[in-house]
Amino acid sequence: YGDHRDLHSLRRRQRQMCKETDFVLRNDGTVAANLNSVSVVIGGVGEVSASCNPTSLSPGTSAKCSASLGTSPNDGAEGTVHTEYGDFKFVVDVLQG
Protein backbone atom coordinates (compact mmCIF):
# COMPACT_ATOMS: atom_id res chain seq x y z
CA TYR A 1 0.00 0.00 0.00
CA GLY A 2 2.05 2.88 -1.23
CA ASP A 3 5.69 3.39 -1.93
CA HIS A 4 8.04 2.81 1.01
CA ARG A 5 11.26 2.42 -0.95
CA ASP A 6 12.58 5.62 0.62
CA LEU A 7 12.13 4.54 4.26
CA HIS A 8 15.70 4.32 5.42
CA SER A 9 18.06 4.29 8.34
CA LEU A 10 19.71 7.60 9.15
CA ARG A 11 22.07 6.77 11.95
CA ARG A 12 22.90 4.25 14.57
CA ARG A 13 24.18 4.80 18.08
CA GLN A 14 25.46 2.06 20.33
CA ARG A 15 25.99 2.54 24.06
CA GLN A 16 28.66 0.00 24.98
CA MET A 17 27.88 -0.42 28.67
CA CYS A 18 24.26 -1.53 28.26
CA LYS A 19 24.58 -2.91 24.70
CA GLU A 20 21.51 -0.92 23.71
CA THR A 21 21.56 0.13 20.06
CA ASP A 22 19.56 3.19 19.05
CA PHE A 23 18.86 4.19 15.48
CA VAL A 24 16.52 6.52 13.60
CA LEU A 25 14.24 5.62 10.70
CA ARG A 26 12.80 8.36 8.49
CA ASN A 27 9.85 7.95 6.12
CA ASP A 28 10.73 9.65 2.83
CA GLY A 29 7.79 7.97 1.10
CA THR A 30 4.29 9.25 0.45
CA VAL A 31 2.17 7.13 2.84
CA ALA A 32 2.42 6.15 6.53
CA ALA A 33 4.74 3.27 7.46
CA ASN A 34 3.96 0.66 10.13
CA LEU A 35 7.00 0.03 12.36
CA ASN A 36 5.49 -2.74 14.52
CA SER A 37 7.75 -5.38 12.96
CA VAL A 38 11.38 -4.18 12.87
CA SER A 39 14.50 -6.24 13.46
CA VAL A 40 18.23 -5.59 13.25
CA VAL A 41 20.98 -7.95 12.08
CA ILE A 42 24.59 -7.01 12.89
CA GLY A 43 27.61 -9.04 11.84
CA GLY A 44 29.06 -10.93 14.81
CA VAL A 45 25.98 -10.21 16.95
CA GLY A 46 23.03 -11.84 15.18
CA GLU A 47 19.41 -10.77 14.72
CA VAL A 48 17.31 -9.04 17.40
CA SER A 49 13.87 -7.42 17.47
CA ALA A 50 13.69 -3.64 17.71
CA SER A 51 11.03 -1.34 19.10
CA CYS A 52 10.24 2.04 17.55
CA ASN A 53 8.48 5.12 18.85
CA PRO A 54 6.19 6.07 17.23
CA THR A 55 5.11 2.81 15.58
CA SER A 56 3.20 4.58 12.80
CA LEU A 57 5.45 6.86 10.78
CA SER A 58 3.85 9.58 8.64
CA PRO A 59 5.63 10.79 5.49
CA GLY A 60 8.44 13.21 6.31
CA THR A 61 8.72 12.17 9.98
CA SER A 62 11.26 10.11 11.94
CA ALA A 63 11.07 7.47 14.65
CA LYS A 64 13.66 6.47 17.24
CA CYS A 65 14.17 2.72 17.45
CA SER A 66 16.08 0.61 19.99
CA ALA A 67 17.37 -2.94 20.09
CA SER A 68 19.02 -4.76 23.02
CA LEU A 69 22.08 -6.72 21.99
CA GLY A 70 23.72 -9.62 23.80
CA THR A 71 27.14 -8.61 22.49
CA SER A 72 28.54 -5.21 21.59
CA PRO A 73 29.21 -4.86 17.85
CA ASN A 74 32.57 -3.66 16.62
CA ASP A 75 32.98 -0.24 15.07
CA GLY A 76 32.64 -0.70 11.31
CA ALA A 77 30.55 -3.89 11.53
CA GLU A 78 27.94 -4.17 8.79
CA GLY A 79 24.28 -4.60 9.57
CA THR A 80 20.76 -4.59 8.17
CA VAL A 81 17.51 -3.13 9.48
CA HIS A 82 14.55 -5.30 8.39
CA THR A 83 11.08 -3.76 8.05
CA GLU A 84 8.00 -5.00 6.21
CA TYR A 85 8.89 -2.46 3.49
CA GLY A 86 12.41 -3.67 2.82
CA ASP A 87 15.93 -4.13 4.15
CA PHE A 88 18.28 -1.23 4.79
CA LYS A 89 22.07 -1.65 5.11
CA PHE A 90 24.22 0.29 7.56
CA VAL A 91 27.69 0.32 9.11
CA VAL A 92 28.05 0.49 12.90
CA ASP A 93 29.50 3.73 14.24
CA VAL A 94 30.24 3.21 17.94
CA LEU A 95 29.82 6.40 19.96
CA GLN A 96 31.30 6.42 23.43
CA GLY A 97 30.28 8.66 26.27
Phi, psi and omega per residue, in radians:
Y1 nan 1.555 3.124
G2 1.723 3.071 -3.063
D3 -1.819 1.979 -3.134
H4 -1.999 0.330 -3.116
R5 -1.088 -0.376 -3.082
D6 -1.640 -0.011 3.056
L7 -1.179 2.127 -3.054
H8 -2.591 2.864 3.128
S9 -1.450 2.325 3.119
L10 -1.658 -0.815 -3.092
R11 -2.794 2.768 3.126
R12 -2.224 2.483 3.038
R13 -2.264 2.412 -3.134
Q14 -2.248 2.103 3.080
R15 -1.612 1.956 -2.977
Q16 -1.096 -0.650 -3.044
M17 -1.138 -0.727 -3.089
C18 -1.804 -0.024 3.123
K19 0.999 0.522 3.078
E20 -1.639 2.203 3.138
T21 -1.861 2.159 3.092
D22 -1.898 2.478 3.062
F23 -2.622 2.856 -3.098
V24 -2.069 2.327 3.007
L25 -1.934 2.417 3.099
R26 -2.131 2.398 3.121
N27 -1.647 1.829 3.082
D28 -1.691 0.160 3.137
G29 -1.475 -2.825 -3.056
T30 -2.004 -0.107 3.107
V31 -2.318 2.832 -3.129
A32 -1.087 2.557 3.115
A33 -1.980 2.401 3.101
N34 -1.602 2.110 -3.128
L35 -1.892 0.532 3.118
N36 -1.305 -0.368 -3.095
S37 -2.202 1.502 -3.132
V38 -2.193 2.385 3.035
S39 -2.386 2.826 -3.113
V40 -2.223 2.361 3.033
V41 -2.086 2.194 3.111
I42 -2.219 2.285 3.124
G43 -0.919 2.267 3.138
G44 1.469 -0.122 -3.114
V45 -2.040 -0.720 -3.113
G46 1.852 -2.883 -3.088
E47 -1.860 2.356 3.097
V48 -2.376 2.671 3.052
S49 -1.313 2.633 3.100
A50 -2.162 2.662 3.033
S51 -2.029 2.485 -3.099
C52 -2.186 2.570 3.100
N53 -2.366 2.008 0.078
P54 -1.399 2.918 3.126
T55 -1.564 -0.251 3.038
S56 -2.014 2.106 -2.990
L57 -1.969 1.895 3.124
S58 -1.245 2.717 3.092
P59 -0.953 2.381 3.100
G60 1.439 0.042 3.141
T61 -1.970 2.917 -3.122
S62 -2.138 2.759 3.076
A63 -2.314 2.455 3.035
K64 -1.556 2.294 3.138
C65 -2.128 2.654 -3.139
S66 -2.387 2.564 3.062
A67 -2.449 2.357 3.098
S68 -1.618 2.182 -3.093
L69 -1.848 2.554 3.069
G70 -1.390 -0.397 -3.111
T71 -2.388 2.477 3.095
S72 -1.311 2.282 3.090
P73 -1.307 2.736 3.078
N74 -1.437 2.600 3.035
D75 -1.006 2.286 3.137
G76 1.597 -0.089 3.104
A77 -1.123 2.528 3.123
E78 -1.597 2.571 3.139
G79 -2.589 3.055 3.136
T80 -2.443 2.346 2.981
V81 -1.714 2.177 3.111
H82 -1.773 2.234 2.980
T83 -2.268 2.979 3.108
E84 -1.189 -0.161 -3.118
Y85 -1.740 -0.148 3.124
G86 2.609 3.134 3.138
D87 -1.920 2.454 -3.073
F88 -2.266 2.090 -3.096
K89 -1.387 2.611 3.035
F90 -2.658 2.938 3.032
V91 -2.097 2.335 -3.100
V92 -1.209 2.304 3.050
D93 -2.133 1.739 -3.061
V94 -1.344 2.134 3.081
L95 -1.871 2.224 -3.124
Q96 -1.833 2.574 3.070
G97 2.357 nan nan
